[in-house]
Amino acid sequence: MQPDRSGILFGAAYYAEYHQTERIDQDLDLMKEADFTVIRVGESVWSTWEPRDGEFDLEWLQPVLDGAHARGIAVVLGTPTYAVPPWLQSAHPEIAAELRTGQPMPWGARQEVDFTHPAFRFHAERVIRAVVGRYASHPAVIGFQVDNEPGMVLFHNRGTFRRFVRRLAAQYGDVDTLNREWGLTYWSHRLSDWSDLWTPDGNSLPQYDLAWRRYQAELTTEFIAWQAEIVREYSTPEQFVTTCIAYPRVAVDDEKLLEALDITAGNPYYAMQDHLDATKELAPVTPWTTSGVAALFRQADRMFSSNQQRFLVTETDAQSIGGSDFNLPPYPGQLAQAAFAFVSRGAAMIEYWHWHTLPYGTETYWGGVLPHSLEPGRVYRELAQVGADFAAIGDLLDGYEPDADVAMLWSNDSRYALEFFPTFPTPGGDPDRSSYTRIFDAFHRGIVDSGAQARVLHPDQALSWGAEELAARFPVLVAAGLYVATDAHLDLLRDYAAAGGHLIVGIRTGYGDEEARARVSVAPARLSDAAGVSYEEFSNLREPLAVRGEGDLELSARATATLWADGLLAGDADTLVRYEHPRFGDFATVTTRAHGDGRITVVGTVPSPALAADIVRWAAPNVHADSIAPGRALPVTVSSGALPDGRRAWFVFNWSGESQTFTPAVDLADAVTGDQLSAGTEISLPAWAVRCLVGR
């Protein structure tokens, strides 16, 4: 039976080799009954593929692929290079990644190697060719995942550092240029020769650090591209090649990584239970999970941003994802909500980590579709219903493109820079290395909470479109935290407004140049004249500040300024919001000014969720979701997108444990049941519910 590649792919990572007893047929039958259409296999067990140096065991996967194919289940085959076998690290200890110069990473986990090392590359290429060569022609295999969540560490190995120096020499030409561009006169860091460059362990200079982070991301991109090139020697044009991205990784530039791949794939993990209640405020509980509805959507929007196309979810929560001390299984309905949330923002595949919960190993308490008993339970039944819903939807969403009311710029360079030079302190007084994400998320949440939808763009993607097309496609564009920016990027923002767009400028935007040097110009650089506002001082805010409106921007009761205050001095701009404070009240909080055919609004703080939503509602008063649910309010959200036949798909969510209602303003059809919903008829949304609808 040929796997059906249309529609939404739905399944899980499946590791039959982790079972203590043989049960492939039983597992695959359960998957088929749950309408699973895809599994991911093979990427974690190099020592099973090659138990001894040069000795391969390739046949153990055959029953899995044959069984999947017989049931019409497609397979994504992984290369096992992220988890090296003990014999390799014993034979070549020099391949260990060094977290600091001369300090190799201890063995016993995964991703402990410098993947640029020639000895590692030799063995990695050999196992890739063996595995892919054996199974690329299997009819169940629809694509390949090379490696797994690459870019976990920054390599400090001597060879890696020497290549870094050579790349600097190629980029800058001579040390005098580097001295000038990095400001190495400071603290007597001037170089007389390339051999004078110090290793990064004790580095204190931001220009060096930005170059180092960019270089490490390049290494990851090159490694994945190298693997992809090998795989394509065996694959067919119909088989895709990807890698699964963990977006917070320190050495990943997702935009550049995708240049060598066919489709984006990512691993969005999120905290469940009350963390998905849109009426509550809960802090994140682990570094790899987000908290909140907006953050869930942000993960999806970031995956779409990598190459501005639909994407694959290669891993996400089935049950609790974390250690033995982190146990938050989903409330009934939340798994369906999250799956449809990802689909509504562009996911073409939802794949769970993982099929069965392991009885051993580090991830013993990273819950799978089946619990430790291996008996199908509530989670299996709920996911089977999601599978049935996707099956009922069929190929309706093929060619789907999610809507965008507001665009946002995401800058990996700015993330790197603000991790080295954080903008905020933590509550304990340490530098908050998540400063960039906090700035970005404040505005992204404002978009979601206001009832709008976001499209995330990388600065170079926006530059490739140009100001006219950008303004035509996105009536509102947010540039917040864009600390590392070229002149061309900032000029694009100004020209976007002149072309008719509404530009919203957040803190730190344009403060640094392409080398993360503070610009020697009036802030906001290259935008001040057009925006009619400037600032020369700024302050951290230890506590939120009350604000008051002075223009036509209506403020909610809980609107406040948080974390930061630019001392905005309004020239010929209108002040919309002002701090209520004996000193900061001298400054504007939010200003706006017409520029060309558009407008530039400057926000001099990190807006609270209420203030951010107020700003977005004012800037984007008419959004797509108003077409079907004009009276909606949190915890109800609506996502939507265009279908190839001219209709729209609508996704209506109730992010709470209490029943809600909405009244559609147009006639709709339920994409799952086929039921017709007439305009003006009140529709009930039970707790933690989602409806997928189709209309004009």
N, C-alpha and C positions, 0 to 999 in steps of 0.2 A: 504494500500500500504506500503510494507516494505521499509524503507529508504535504499538507496544504500550507502554502507560505503566504496566503492572503489573510486578511483579518489581523486581530491582535494575538500575537504569540503569547502563550501562557504556560508557565511551568516552574521548574525548580532546578537548582544544581543537584545533581544526583551522583552519589559516590557509592556504588555497589561494593567497591573494594573496602569500604569502612565497616560493612556489616560483619558480625561475628558468625552468621550462618548464611547459607545461600537462599536468596529470596528475590531474585531479579524478576521472575515472571509475576510474582505476587505484587511487587512494587509497581511494575509497569501496568498491570491490570488496574490497580487502584488509581494510578495516574489517568489512565484512559477513562475510567468511570468519573473522574473529576474534571473531564474535558481538558486535561493538560495536552498541549500541542508541541512543547519543546522541553528539552533538558540540556543542561551543560555538564560536560564530563571531562575528566582526565587531567586537569591543570595542576593538581596539588600533589602528585605522587610520582615524582621522578624516580625515586628509589624502587618503585614497583615496575616502572617501565624499564629501568636499567639497574637491576639489583647489584651488579658488580661492573667495574670498569669495562666497557665494551661488550658486555653480555646483556642482550635485550630480551625482554619477555613482552611481546606485543599482542598476544592472542587473548589475554584475559578480558579485553574490552569488547571483543567480537559479539558475545551473547547480548551485551547491553545494546549495541547498535542494531543487531538483527532483531531483537525484541522490540525496540522502539520503532524500527521501520515497519515491522509487521502490524503495529498498532497505529500507524500514521503519525507517530510522534517524531518531530524533527530533532536534530542534535547539533549543538554547538560544541566543537572539539577544542580543548585548550592545550597550549604548550606548557610544559611543567617547569619552566625555568625559574620561577620565583621561590621554589622550595628545593634546595639542592640536597643530594643524598649524602649520608655520612662518609662514604668512601671517597667522595670528591673533596670534601673539606679536609679529610685526613691526608690525602695524597697531595693536595695543593693548599696548604694553610695560607699561602700568600694571597689567595683570592678574597680573604675576609675583608669586608668593608671596615674602614677606620673611621670611627665617629669623631676622633681627634687624631692629629698626626702622630703616628706611632702607637696608637691604641686601637687594636683590632676589636671589632664587635664580637662578643662571645657567641659561640654556637649554641643552638638549642631551640631556636625559634624558626624564623623564616626571613627571607630577604636580607640575609647577613652578608651578601657578597658584593664586591665591586664588579658590577656587570660590564665594566669596560675592560677588565683584565683579559689578556689574550688566552690564558689557560682556561678561564671560565668560558669564554666565547667558543673555544674549540669544542669543549664537551657539550655546551648548550646547542651549538649548531648540529652536532651529531645526533643528539636525542630528538631535536625538532624534526630533522630529516627522517629519522626512523619512524616516529609516531605519525607525522603528517603523511609521509610517503606510504605508510601502511593503510591509512584510513581515509585519505582525501577523496578517493573514488567511491566510498560507501554511499549508497543512495540516501541514507538518512541524514548525512552531514550537510547542513545548509550554510555553515560558516565556521570561522575560527576565532578564538580569543587567544591572542598572544600574551604570555605572561599574566600577571594579576596585580591590580592596584599598584602600578609602578611608581617610583619616586618617593619611597618611604624615608630615605635618609640622605644626608649630604655626605658624599665621599671625601675623606681627607687623605686618601692614599697618596703616596709620593708620585706615582705615575699620573694620577688624576691631576695633581697640582701642577706637575710639569706641563701637561697639556693645556692647562688653564693659562699658564704664562705664555706658551706659544700662541694661544689664541689672542691674548692681549696684544702681543707683539704684532700679529697680523692685523688686528683691528686698529691699533693706534700708531703703528709704524715705528715709533722710537720712544724712549723713556721720557724725553722732554715733553712730548705731547701728553703722555700719561700723567706726568707731574702737573701739567697745567690743567687737564680736564678733571682730575681727581682732587686738585688742591693740595698736593702733597708737600707743599711748603709748610703746611700746618704741622706743628709738633715735630718738625725736622724729619719728615718722612720722605723727602725727595730722594729719588733713585738716581744712581749714576749708571746702572746697568740692570738688565732684566734679572740677573741673578740676585739682585738686592731685594727683590720682592719677598716679603715675609709670608709665612703660611697663615691661613685664615683663623687659626685657633684663638689668637689674642687680638684679632683685628677690632679696631674701634671706629673705623671710618665708613660712613654710609655708602660712599661711592664704590669702594671696594666690595662691600657686602652685596650691593645690587648686582654688580658684575658677577660675583660668585654665585648668587642665586640664579641669575639668568643662565650661566654656564651649566649649572647642575640640571636645570630644566632641559637644556639642550642635550645633555647626555642621555636623559630619559627619552626624549624624542628620538634621538639617533638609535638608541637601543631597540625601541619598539619598531621603528622603521626598518631596522636591520632584520628583525624577526619577520615582519610582514613581507619583506622582499623574499625571504626564504620560503615562506608559506605559499606565496603566489607562484612559485615554480611548480607547485603541485595542484593548486586549487583551480577551479573553473571560474569563468566570469560570473556565474550565478551564485557563487559562494562568497560571502562577505568576509572581510578580515577586520577585526577590531581588537581593542583591549578594554578591560573594565577599569574605569577611573574612580579612584577615591579622591574627590576634589580637594579636600584639605591637605593632601600630601605636600611636603615641603619642596619637592623637586619636580613639579608638574606645571607645565603651561598648556592647558587643555586645547587652546586654539591652535597652537603649533603642532601639538601631538596629533591632531586629527588630519593634518595635511597628508600623512602617509597611510591613513586608514579609510575605510569605506563608510563607516557609520559610527556615531557616538554610542558608547555604552558606559553606564555608570552605576554606582552602588549607593543609593540613597538610604540611609538608616535614620530612623526618627523615633523619639520616645512616644509611647502610646498612653492609653487611659486618659487622665485629665490633661495631659500635655497636648491633646488634640481638641480640647474644649476652647472654642473661640471666645468664651466669656471669662476665661481665667488666665492669670499670668503665672507661669511656672518657669524657672530657670532650667537650662540644659543640665542633664545629669551625667553625661559622659562626653568625652571629646569627640566621639564619632557619631553621636546622634544629635539631631536638632530637637528643639522644643517649640511647639506652636504650629498653628495652621499655616501662617504666612511663611514660616521657615520650610515647611514641607513643600509648598509651592515654589519657594525660591530654589530648592534643590532641583526641581524639575525644570525651572526656567534656566538655571545654569547649564543643565545638560543640553537643552535646546540651543543654548548660546554657542556651544563649542564649534559647530559648523552651520548653525541656523537651519537645521533640519530635524526631522523626527529622530528619536533615539531609542535605545534599548535599555531597559532596567535589568541588569544582569544579577544583581543581588538586592534584596530588601527584606524587611522584617516579615517573618511568619509568626514567631512568638517573640519572647524577650530576646534581645541581642545584646549580650554583655557577659560579664563575669558572674560568678555564683552569688554575688551580693547585689545584682541588678535584675530584678524580676518584676517586669511590668507587662504581662500578656495583654493583648488587645481586648477592649470591651467588644461585645458582639456588635458587628456592623462596621467596626473601624478598619478592618482589612479591606473590605469592599470600598470604603471611602477613599483610602489611600491609593488603591489600585486605580480607581477611576480618576482621582486627582492627577496622578501621573499621566494617564491617558489623555486627560483634558488639556494638558500642557505639552503633548506631543509624543508620549511614549507609544512605541509600536510593539513592545514586548514587556511583559511583567514576569520576572523570574525570581523565585524566593530562595533565600539562603536558609535552610536548604531542605532537602526532602525529609531526612530523618535526623532526629536529635541524637548526637553521638554519645556513646557510653564511656568515652575516654577522651583524653587529649585536652589541649588548652580550651577548646570551644565546647566543652561538655555541657555548658549551660547557655549556649547560643541555640535557642530553640528552633526546631525545624517544623515542617508541616506535620509530621508524625511525632508524637512525644517519645520519651524513652521506652515506653512499653511497645512501641511500633504498632499499636492499635489505633486505627483512625478515630479521631475524637472531634471535639467542637471545631478546632482550627481547620482540620481537613474538611469538615462539612461546610464551613463557611467559604473556604476557598473553592470547593466544588461548585458552590452556587455562583461564585464569581466566574468560574470557568464556563458554567452554563449560560450566564449572562453574556459573556464575550462570544460564545458560540452563537447565541441568538442574534447578536449584533452583526456577526459575520464580517463581510468586507466593507461595511458601510463607511468605516473610518479610513479606509485606504485613500491616501492623498489628502488627508485632513491637515489643515494648518491652523494652529491656535491663534486666537485673536490677541491684539495688543492695543490697549488704550494709552499706555505710557511706556516709553522705552527707558532703559537704564544702562549706563555704561559700567562694565566690570573691567577692572585693570589688574592683571596678575602682577605687573611691575609695582603697582601701588600697594598691593598686598605684601609683596616682599619688603618694600621700603618701610611700610608702617609696622611690620613685624620687628624690624631692626630698630626703628625709631618710633615706638608706639605713641599714639596721640593721647591716650588716657592711662591713668593708673587703675589697677584692680582695687577692690574694696580694702585689701590688705596693704596697699601702697606700692606694690610691685608694678613694673610696666605691663600693660595689658596688650599682649601680642595679638589679640583678636580685634584690635582697634579698627582696622579697615573693614572687617566684616560687620562690626557693630554699626559703623556709619552706613554702609550699604544696606544692611538689613532694616535700619530705621525707616528708610524711604521705601524699601520694597514692602515692608509691612504696611506702611501708609497706603500704598496702592491697593493691596489686598483688602485692608480694613475699610477702605472707601468704597469698595464694590467694583473697582477697576481690575484690569489684567495687565501684567507686565511682559515686556519682551526685553531680554538682556542681550546687550551687544558688547563686543570687545571694541576698543577704540579704533583699531586698524580696520575692523569690519565696517564701522561707521564711516571711516575715512574713504574706504573703497566705494561706498555708495555716493558720497558727496552730499553737500548741504541741501541741494534742491530735492533729491530723492528722499533724503532722510526726513525733511520737513513734510513731504507729501505722504510718506508712509506712517510717520509717527507725529501726531500733533503736539505731544509733550515729551520732552527728553530730560532725564535727570542725570546730572554729572556730580556725584557726591563722593568725596574722598579720592578724587583723581589727582593724587599727589605727584606722581611721575607722569608728566605729559610733555610731548613735543610742542613746538610752536604750531605745527600743522594741526595737531589735535585741538588746541585751544582756538585757533582761527576757524576750524570747522564748527566749533560750538557757536562762536559769534555769527558765522555766516548762516548756520542753521536757523538762528533766530531771525536774521535779516530776511531769510527766505520764507518766513511765515510760521516757524515753529515757536513753541513756548519752551524756552530753556530754563530749567531749575538748577541752580548752582548750589552745591552744598559745601560744607567746610573742607578745607585742605585742597580743594580743586585748583590746580594750576600753581600751587605754591612751590613745587619743585619742577625742575626741568627733566630732560631725558636721562640725566646722570644722577637724579635725586638731589641736585644742588638747589638750595633755596634761591629762587629767582630774585635778581636785583632789580625789582620793579614794583610799582604800586600794585597791591593785591586788591581783588583777584586779577592776576597777571593776564594781560591781553584781553581782558573782559571788562575792566573797570570803567572805561569810558562808555562802552556800549551799555553797561548795566547801570551807569549813573551812581555808582557807590564804590567806596573804598574802605580799607581798614589797615591799620598799622599795628594794632595790638590784639591779643587774644588771650583767653583765660580758660583754665579748667573750671568746671563747676562741680563742687563736691556734693551739692544737693540740687534737685530740680528748682528752677526759678519760675515763678508765676509770670505770665505774659498777658498783655491786653491788646485788643485789636484797635487799629487806627484807620482802617480802610474798609474795603468791601469783602474782606476775607472773614467769614463768620467762624468764631472759635467755639469749640466745645468746652464743657466745664472742666475737663481734665487735661486741657492743652497746656503743656509746660515746655520749657527749654531744659535740656539735660546735657550733662557731661562737658559742654564746651560753649564758649561765647566768643565769636568774632566781634570786635568793636566796630560794627558797621556804621559808617558815616555817610548818610544819604546826601548826595549832591543834588542832581535833578531827578532822582528816583523818588517814587512814592513809598512811604513807610506803611506797611500793612500790619506789622506786629512789633511791639516794643516790650522790653523787659520791665517788670515791676520790681525795681531795686534801686536803692539810693545811689549806687555808682553805675551799674550796668544799664539803668534807665536812661543814661545819656546816649545809649546806642540803640540803633534799630536791630530787631531780631530778624525780620523778613522785609525785604524791599522788592519793588518791581518797577520796571520801566519798559515802555515800548521801544523796540529797536527794529528799524526797517518795517517789514510786514508782520513781524512777530513780537516777541516779548522776552525779556530776561528777568527772572526772579531769583534773588539771592537769599539763601537761608543760612544765617550765621550761627546756627546751633545744631545739635543732634535733636531733632524734634521727638517729643514723646509720641507714642502711638496715636493719641488723639490729635495732636498738632499735625503730625505727618498726614493723617487722613484728611484733616481740614484743608491742608495745602493742596492735596491731590484733588479733592472734591471741587475746590475753587478753580484749579488749573484745568481740570478735565470734567466739566459739569455734565457732559453727555457721553455715556460709555455704552459699550455693546450690551451689557447685561440689562440695561434699562429697557431694552426692547421687549423683554419677556417678563421681567420682575421689577418694575419701577419702585415698588414700595418695600423692597427687601432691606433687611438689616442683619448684622451679625446676631446670632451664629449662622445665618443662612448666607452662603456665597454661591455665585454663579460663574462658571467658566464656559467658554464657547470657542468655536472655530468654524472655519469655512470648509465645506465639502466640495468635491470637484463638480458636482451637478448644480451648484449654486445655492443649495440649501445650507443651513447651519445646524451644527450639533450643539446642544446645550447640556450642561452638567450642573445640576442643582444639589447642593450639599446642606445638610443640617449638622453642624459641628457642635453638638451638645447632647447631653443625656436627656433633654426634655423635648417633647414633640413640638414641632413648628409647622407653620403653614406658609404657602405662597400662592398668589393668585396670578396666573399667567395673563399677559396682556394680548397674546396672540394664540391662535390655534396651534397645538403641538401634538406630536405622536410619541408614545413611549418606544424607544428604540429596542427595548428588550421584549416587552409584552405585545407591542403593537396597539395598545389602547390609545384611543383618541381623547385628547384633553382640550376642552373648549375654552376659549378666552373668557376670562371673568369667573371661571369656576375655581373655588378654593381647593387647593391640593394639600393634602396632609403629608408631612415629612416626619416619620417616626424618629426616635432617638438614633443618632449615628447613622443617618440614611443618606442615600444618593440616588438621584434619578437621571438617567441618560435619555434626552429628548431630542426630537428632530423637528425643525420648523423652518420658517423663512428667515 
